[in-house]
Amino acid sequence: MIKKYEIAKALLFDNTDDTLYNSTFNIKLPHGSINFDDFANNNFEKLADIIRIDDFKSIVETAGFKTDGGFLNLYQGSDRLRLYYAKKDNDIFVFAFGEFQPQRYKVYLEGVWEVK
């Protein structure tokens, strides 16, 4: 069950890939920060296997996420970048991440949801 959420769209990174992989994102967390590795391998679609399907649908609806309409129906966020997630305790952070132009990568924080 979603207890609360915050749609906090923010551009966290916009640079070349050589600096991305060691990046730490200072998001207001009581238990630290989020590193690139915390979400880079967590495809948003796999979140449905981690939390209840109703909670997953609620995240999709409240944020207005859409799929790319392709064969795999991958979810997209800001700048049509693919979505990823990080789970810290009861908080789920959703990020849009990818190559925006050749050798130029972007990371957006799309929102934070607290699940019970």
C-alpha positions, 0 to 999 in steps of 0.5 A: 500500500502506498503511504505517500508519494512525491513527484519530484522531477529533478535533473540530477545529471547531464554530462558525459558518461565518464563521470556518471558511473562514479556519481552519487546523488544527494537526495534527502534521505535519512539513511544516506545517498543514492549511488548510480549502482543503486538503480542502474541495474534495476529496470522499472518493469522488474519493480512489479515483481518486488512490490504488490501489483496494485502498488506498481500500478499506483506508481505508474498512474500517479506519475503518468508513466507511459510505455514506449509502445514497442515490443517490450513495452518499456516505461519512459520518463523525462526526455523519453528516457527508460525508467529504473528504480532504487529501493531503500527501506520502504522508499522507492525512488524512480529514475529516468536514465539514458543516453540523450545525445551521443556521449551525453547522459542524463539522470532524472529523479522522477519521484519517491514513493513510500510503501507500507 
